[in-house]
Amino acid sequence: MNIKKGSNLLEEVRTQGALSALCNGRGMCCKCKVQVNKALPLSEIEIKLLSPLQINQNIRLACQHPILEEDVHVSLVDKENMVVLGLDRGHVDIKKASSELLLAIDLGTTTVVMVLIDGKSGEVLLEHKLINPQRTYGADVLSRIEVTLTHNDVCHRLIKNEVKKIVEDMVHRYPSKSITIGITGNTTMSHLWLNADVRPLVQLPYRPSVSKQMIQSIQAELGIDVEGNIIVYPPIAAYLGSDILAGMSLIDLFETRENIFFIDLGTNGEIVLVSDGQLYATSTAAGPAFEGVNMSSGCGAVDGAMDHFFVSEGKINYTTINEGSPIGICGSGYIDLISCLLDGPLESSGFLMDEVVLHDDPRISITQKDIREFQLAKAAIRSGMDMCLIRAGISYDQLDSLIIAGGFGKHINLDAAINIGLIPKECKDNTLFIGNSSLAGCVSWLSEEKKVPSQWNIESIKVIELASSAKWLELFSDHMMFEGGNL
């Protein structure tokens, strides 16, 4: 693409919706790399974050060039090929055919997954996966709320236009008279889709501005000439969305009398406990460390990501996604790696004397700062779980099961997760990983295999606010420690 003199390089490339700027242009994530046809002046941040080879190849960080001194031609350097778990089955039981086609959309902060289903036969026609184009404005929901408050509807337009293109292609490939689209996602993603007011999400008392199921006309919203509606399913609270609600419905948490923990480990940590028929829920600011963000060698679950580590003959070895050349470490890889290091140089306190280099070209390593970032994410999840148990008056050994959802959760090494203290050791024999429950739950609602929980059901959930709790801060501090390793 050609960028004219005087332009803001980051903003111009962002308009294409193809760039990940996970730190929202703060010069921290090093993900907005572009290659230009001229040797642009280097900032101090570029000198620090880019290798000499990258600098010689005229690779620059787009966020470091707010005003171009000359016209340049730009091409992207980091093109992500995200590996995402979808529905994992080829047929759906249709209880009632509402349309000729059913399209379930899991609108995730990091990735968007769509499944198209024949509304009569239940055959899964195709699955489409993409990186959420809003990532160009930050990896987390707070970054996108900030952008929305200052740049109006830019995040709304990005996702709407991307979905429109995909739906148009689907309708062209599978001509039909009618289609019903269902959307699940965290509360912020749903608000950005609806272009709803996001201010209440970040202002006390933290409430969604849209709390009920919303129906949109496909023709009116997407401008596609086909009959049917878009159903945007309801959230539970400001930071508990229809994604976790879909999973709860899928595994029948509203009906069970068992003690079950249900956790969606993704960019946002959402935690639900059911005990004696009462549901408790909370969300934790786990941050994007589980997605490899804010880590010196972190990356998403893409081809070439180091996803598992193990020790053999005293040496740390690894595998990569799709056996690609190593490019970085993804979330599941960090769990394994930290567990391996606890048998060596890493102390239970999280102290790491020296950087550990795992690969030379490109340089892939783990640093003290990386360890601290992961400790924060791990402590957020465990302290949130503890708070739910305290409210319910039960302990970990009274749990019947721990169910972990999410694409990241599906790849976790259970022993390593227990060793670092992410998963309680009491849950070793009753932990179940179920993959993308948001998408599967959305499909179950569209097919009417499951009913969308009533407003009464949703309001009966006891939402636990963590930020104002002194007990939560105490628990958070305790869980900063790793459970395995040396003192």
C-alpha positions in Angstrom: 0.0 0.0 0.0 1.1 3.5 -0.7 1.1 6.1 2.2 1.5 9.8 1.5 3.8 12.3 3.2 2.4 13.8 6.4 0.2 10.7 7.2 0.2 8.8 10.4 1.6 5.4 9.4 -0.1 3.4 12.1 -3.5 4.9 11.4 -3.2 4.5 7.6 -2.3 0.8 7.9 -5.0 0.3 10.5 -7.7 1.4 8.0 -6.9 -1.8 6.1 -8.0 -3.9 9.1 -5.0 -6.2 8.6 -2.5 -5.0 11.3 -2.3 -6.2 14.9 -1.4 -3.4 17.3 -1.9 -5.3 20.5 -0.6 -2.5 22.8 -2.7 0.1 20.8 0.2 2.0 19.5 2.2 2.4 22.7 5.4 1.0 21.4 5.4 -2.1 23.7 4.2 -5.2 21.8 6.4 -4.9 18.6 3.5 -6.4 16.6 2.9 -3.5 14.2 6.0 -4.2 12.1 5.9 -3.0 8.5 8.5 -3.0 5.7 8.9 0.2 3.9 10.8 1.0 0.7 12.9 3.7 2.3 15.1 3.9 5.4 12.9 5.9 7.8 14.6 7.5 10.8 14.7 5.1 13.8 13.2 5.9 17.2 14.8 4.8 20.4 12.0 2.2 20.8 12.8 0.7 17.4 16.5 0.6 18.1 15.6 -1.4 21.3 13.0 -3.7 19.9 14.1 -4.4 16.3 17.1 -6.6 15.4 20.0 -5.2 13.2 18.8 -7.4 10.4 15.3 -6.1 10.6 16.6 -2.5 10.6 18.7 -3.1 7.6 15.7 -4.6 5.8 13.8 -1.3 6.4 11.4 -2.9 8.9 9.9 -0.3 11.2 7.2 -0.1 13.9 4.2 1.7 12.4 3.4 3.3 15.7 6.7 5.2 15.8 6.0 7.2 12.7 3.0 9.5 13.4 4.1 12.0 10.7 5.8 10.7 7.6 8.4 13.0 6.0 8.0 11.5 2.6 5.8 9.2 0.5 6.4 5.5 1.2 5.3 2.1 0.0 4.4 -0.3 2.9 3.9 -4.0 3.2 3.0 -6.0 6.3 5.6 -8.2 8.0 3.5 -10.2 10.6 0.7 -12.0 8.9 -1.0 -14.2 11.5 -2.4 -17.6 10.6 -4.4 -18.2 13.8 -5.2 -21.8 14.8 -8.7 -21.8 16.4 -10.8 -24.5 17.7 -14.3 -24.5 16.2 -17.4 -26.7 16.5 -15.4 -30.0 16.1 -18.4 -31.9 14.6 -20.0 -32.2 11.2 -23.7 -32.5 12.1 -26.1 -30.7 14.4 -29.5 -31.9 15.7 -32.1 -29.4 14.5 -35.1 -29.2 16.8 -36.8 -26.5 14.7 -35.8 -25.1 11.3 -36.1 -21.4 11.7 -34.3 -20.6 8.4 -32.7 -22.4 5.5 -29.3 -21.5 6.8 -28.0 -21.0 10.4 -24.8 -19.1 11.1 -23.3 -19.1 14.5 -20.7 -16.5 15.3 -18.4 -16.6 18.3 -17.2 -12.9 18.4 -14.0 -13.3 20.5 -11.6 -10.5 21.5 -8.8 -12.2 19.7 -10.5 -14.5 17.1 -13.8 -14.8 15.4 -15.2 -18.2 14.5 -18.2 -18.8 12.3 -20.1 -22.0 11.6 -22.6 -22.3 8.8 -25.3 -25.0 9.1 -28.0 -26.3 6.9 -31.2 -25.4 8.8 -33.1 -28.5 7.7 -30.5 -31.3 7.6 -28.2 -30.0 10.3 -25.2 -30.6 8.1 -22.2 -28.3 9.0 -21.5 -26.7 5.6 -18.4 -24.7 6.5 -16.4 -23.1 9.2 -14.6 -19.8 8.9 -12.0 -18.4 11.2 -10.4 -15.0 11.3 -8.4 -12.8 13.6 -10.6 -10.1 15.0 -9.7 -7.0 12.9 -10.2 -4.8 16.0 -6.9 -6.1 17.3 -5.4 -3.2 15.3 -6.7 -1.1 18.2 -5.4 -3.3 21.1 -5.4 -6.8 22.4 -7.8 -6.3 25.3 -11.4 -5.0 25.7 -10.3 -1.9 27.7 -8.1 -0.7 24.8 -11.1 -1.0 22.4 -13.4 0.8 24.8 -10.9 3.6 25.1 -10.6 3.8 21.3 -14.4 3.8 21.0 -14.8 6.6 23.4 -12.3 8.7 21.4 -12.8 7.5 17.8 -16.6 6.8 17.9 -17.6 3.8 15.9 -14.3 2.6 14.3 -14.3 -0.8 16.1 -18.0 -1.3 15.2 -17.4 -0.6 11.6 -14.3 -2.9 11.4 -16.1 -6.0 12.6 -19.4 -5.2 10.9 -17.7 -4.8 7.5 -15.6 -8.0 7.9 -18.7 -10.1 8.8 -20.6 -8.6 6.0 -18.0 -9.7 3.4 -18.0 -13.2 4.8 -21.8 -13.5 5.0 -22.1 -12.2 1.4 -19.7 -15.0 0.3 -21.6 -17.6 2.2 -24.9 -16.6 0.7 -23.4 -16.6 -2.7 -21.9 -20.1 -2.2 -25.1 -21.5 -0.6 -28.0 -19.6 -2.2 -31.0 -19.5 0.1 -34.1 -17.5 0.8 -33.5 -17.1 4.6 -30.7 -17.2 7.1 -30.6 -16.7 10.9 -27.4 -15.4 12.5 -26.6 -15.8 16.2 -23.8 -13.9 17.9 -22.2 -14.7 21.2 -19.2 -12.9 22.7 -18.0 -11.0 25.8 -20.1 -8.0 26.8 -17.7 -5.5 25.2 -17.6 -7.3 21.9 -21.4 -7.5 21.8 -21.6 -3.7 22.6 -19.2 -2.9 19.8 -21.2 -5.0 17.4 -24.4 -3.2 18.3 -22.6 0.2 18.4 -24.0 0.5 21.9 -22.8 2.9 24.5 -19.7 1.4 26.2 -19.3 4.1 28.9 -21.3 2.1 31.5 -18.9 -0.7 31.2 -16.1 1.4 32.6 -18.0 3.6 35.0 -19.3 2.6 38.4 -21.5 0.6 39.0 -20.2 -1.2 35.9 -23.3 -2.2 34.0 -24.0 -3.1 30.4 -26.1 -0.5 28.5 -27.7 -3.4 26.6 -28.6 -6.3 28.9 -31.3 -8.1 26.9 -31.3 -10.2 23.7 -31.3 -7.9 20.6 -32.8 -8.7 17.1 -31.5 -7.0 14.0 -32.6 -7.3 10.4 -29.9 -8.7 8.2 -31.0 -6.6 5.3 -31.0 -3.4 7.4 -27.8 -4.1 9.3 -25.6 -5.7 6.6 -27.3 -4.6 3.4 -27.5 -8.2 2.2 -30.6 -9.1 0.2 -31.7 -12.2 2.1 -34.5 -12.7 4.7 -33.6 -13.2 8.3 -32.4 -11.8 11.5 -29.3 -11.4 13.6 -29.8 -12.5 17.2 -27.3 -10.8 19.6 -27.6 -13.0 22.7 -27.7 -11.3 26.2 -24.8 -10.8 28.6 -24.8 -11.6 32.3 -23.0 -8.5 33.5 -20.4 -5.9 32.4 -17.6 -8.4 32.2 -19.6 -11.6 31.9 -20.9 -12.0 28.4 -23.1 -14.2 26.3 -20.1 -16.3 25.5 -19.9 -17.7 29.1 -23.7 -17.8 29.2 -23.7 -20.0 26.1 -21.3 -22.4 27.7 -23.3 -22.5 30.9 -26.4 -23.4 28.9 -24.6 -26.0 26.8 -23.5 -28.0 29.8 -26.8 -27.5 31.7 -25.4 -25.5 34.7 -28.8 -24.1 35.3 -30.2 -27.6 36.0 -27.5 -29.4 37.9 -27.3 -30.0 41.6 -23.6 -30.9 41.5 -20.7 -28.7 42.5 -19.1 -27.6 39.3 -16.5 -25.0 38.3 -16.8 -23.7 34.7 -14.0 -21.5 33.5 -13.4 -19.9 30.1 -9.7 -19.3 29.7 -9.3 -16.8 27.0 -8.3 -13.1 26.7 -10.8 -12.5 29.4 -11.0 -14.9 32.4 -14.7 -15.7 33.1 -15.4 -18.0 36.1 -18.7 -19.7 37.1 -19.4 -21.9 40.1 -22.6 -23.8 40.6 -23.2 -25.2 44.1 -26.4 -26.6 45.5 -28.3 -25.2 42.5 -27.0 -21.6 43.0 -24.8 -20.0 40.4 -21.9 -17.6 41.2 -19.9 -15.8 38.6 -17.0 -13.4 38.3 -14.5 -12.2 35.8 -10.8 -11.5 36.3 -8.5 -9.2 34.6 -6.2 -12.0 33.6 -4.9 -9.8 30.8 -3.7 -11.1 27.5 -0.6 -13.1 28.8 -2.5 -16.3 28.1 -2.5 -15.2 24.4 1.2 -14.4 24.4 0.7 -10.6 24.6 3.1 -8.4 26.6 5.6 -11.3 26.7 9.0 -10.6 25.1 8.7 -13.7 22.8 5.0 -14.2 23.0 2.7 -14.9 20.1 -0.8 -16.2 19.5 -1.7 -19.8 18.5 -0.2 -19.5 15.0 1.8 -21.7 12.8 5.3 -22.0 14.3 4.3 -21.0 17.8 6.1 -23.1 20.5 3.1 -24.7 22.1 4.6 -27.4 24.4 7.9 -27.8 26.3 9.4 -30.9 28.0 12.7 -31.8 29.6 14.7 -34.6 28.0 18.3 -35.6 29.0 18.5 -32.4 31.0 17.6 -30.2 28.1 14.4 -28.2 27.4 12.8 -29.3 24.1 9.7 -28.0 22.4 7.1 -28.6 19.7 5.6 -26.0 17.4 2.1 -25.7 15.9 1.9 -27.5 12.6 5.6 -28.2 12.9 6.4 -24.7 11.7 9.7 -22.9 12.2 9.8 -21.3 15.7 8.5 -17.8 15.8 7.5 -17.3 19.5 5.8 -18.9 22.5 2.0 -19.1 22.8 0.0 -19.4 26.0 0.0 -23.2 26.4 3.8 -23.1 25.8 4.4 -20.7 28.6 2.6 -23.0 31.0 4.8 -25.9 30.1 7.9 -23.8 30.0 7.4 -22.3 33.4 6.7 -25.7 34.8 9.9 -27.0 33.4 11.9 -24.1 34.7 10.5 -24.7 38.3 12.7 -27.8 38.3 15.7 -25.6 37.6 16.5 -21.9 37.7 13.0 -20.5 38.5 12.1 -20.1 42.2 8.6 -20.5 43.6 8.6 -16.8 44.2 8.9 -16.2 40.5 12.5 -15.0 40.7 14.6 -15.9 37.6 18.2 -15.0 37.8 18.9 -14.8 34.0 17.1 -14.7 30.7 16.6 -18.3 29.3 17.2 -18.4 25.6 15.3 -21.2 23.8 16.0 -20.4 20.1 18.6 -18.2 18.4 17.2 -17.1 15.1 14.9 -15.4 15.7 15.9 -14.9 19.3 13.2 -16.5 21.5 13.6 -16.4 25.2 11.8 -16.0 28.6 12.7 -13.2 30.9 12.0 -12.1 34.5 9.4 -9.6 33.1 7.6 -12.5 31.3 7.5 -14.5 34.5 5.9 -11.6 36.3 3.3 -11.0 33.6 2.3 -14.7 33.7 2.2 -14.7 37.5 -0.3 -11.8 37.4 -2.6 -13.8 34.9 -2.3 -17.0 36.9 -3.0 -15.2 40.2 -6.1 -13.5 38.8 -7.7 -16.8 37.7 -7.0 -18.6 41.0 -8.0 -15.8 43.3 -11.2 -15.4 41.3 -11.9 -19.1 41.8 -11.2 -18.9 45.5 -13.6 -16.0 45.9 -16.4 -18.1 44.3 -15.7 -21.0 46.7 -15.8 -18.6 49.7 -19.2 -17.2 48.6 -20.6 -20.7 48.2 -19.0 -22.0 51.4 -17.3 -25.1 49.9 -13.8 -26.2 49.2 -11.9 -27.5 46.1 -12.1 -31.1 47.4 -15.9 -30.9 47.4 -16.0 -30.2 43.6 -17.5 -32.8 41.4 -15.8 -31.4 38.3 -13.8 -28.5 36.9 -14.7 -27.8 33.2 -12.4 -25.5 31.2 -13.5 -24.0 28.0 -11.8 -22.0 25.3 -9.3 -22.7 22.5 -6.4 -21.9 24.8 -7.8 -24.2 27.5 -8.1 -27.1 25.1 -4.3 -27.2 24.7 -3.3 -27.0 28.3 -1.0 -29.7 29.8 -2.9 -30.5 33.0 0.2 -31.6 35.0 2.1 -28.4 34.1 -0.9 -26.2 34.9 -1.2 -27.9 38.3 2.6 -27.6 38.9 2.5 -23.8 38.4 -0.7 -23.4 40.4 -3.1 -22.4 37.7 -5.3 -25.4 38.3 -5.8 -26.7 41.9 -4.1 -30.1 42.6 -7.4 -31.3 44.1 -8.9 -31.1 40.6 -6.4 -33.4 38.9 -8.8 -36.3 38.4 -12.0 -34.4 37.6 -10.8 -31.7 35.1 -12.4 -31.7 31.7 -11.5 -29.6 28.6 -14.3 -28.9 26.2 -13.0 -26.4 23.6 -15.1 -23.5 22.2 -18.2 -23.7 24.4 -19.3 -20.2 23.2 -19.6 -21.3 19.6 -21.1 -24.7 20.5 -23.6 -23.0 22.8 -24.5 -20.5 20.1 -25.2 -23.4 17.7 -27.4 -25.1 20.4 -29.5 -22.0 20.7 -29.9 -21.5 16.9 -30.9 -25.1 16.5 -33.1 -24.9 19.5 -31.4 -27.9 21.0 -31.1 -25.7 24.1 -33.2 -22.7 25.3 -31.7 -19.3 25.9 -31.8 -18.8 29.7 -34.6 -16.5 30.7 -34.0 -13.1 32.2 -35.0 -14.5 35.5 -32.3 -17.2 35.2 -29.7 -14.6 34.3 -30.6 -12.3 37.1 -30.5 -15.2 39.6 -26.7 -15.5 39.1 -24.8 -14.0 42.0 -22.1 -11.8 40.4 -19.0 -11.4 42.6 -17.2 -8.0 42.2 -13.5 -8.5 43.0 -12.0 -5.0 42.7 -13.3 -3.7 46.0 -12.6 -6.8 48.0 -9.7 -6.8 50.5 -10.0 -10.6 50.7 -9.5 -10.9 46.9 -6.3 -8.7 47.1 -5.0 -11.0 49.8 -5.7 -14.1 47.8 -4.3 -12.5 44.6 -1.0 -11.9 46.5 -0.9 -15.5 47.8 -1.4 -16.9 44.3 1.5 -15.0 42.8 3.6 -17.8 44.1 4.2 -20.9 42.0 3.3 -24.2 43.7 6.0 -26.3 42.3 9.8 -25.7 42.2 12.4 -24.5 44.6 12.0 -22.0 47.5 
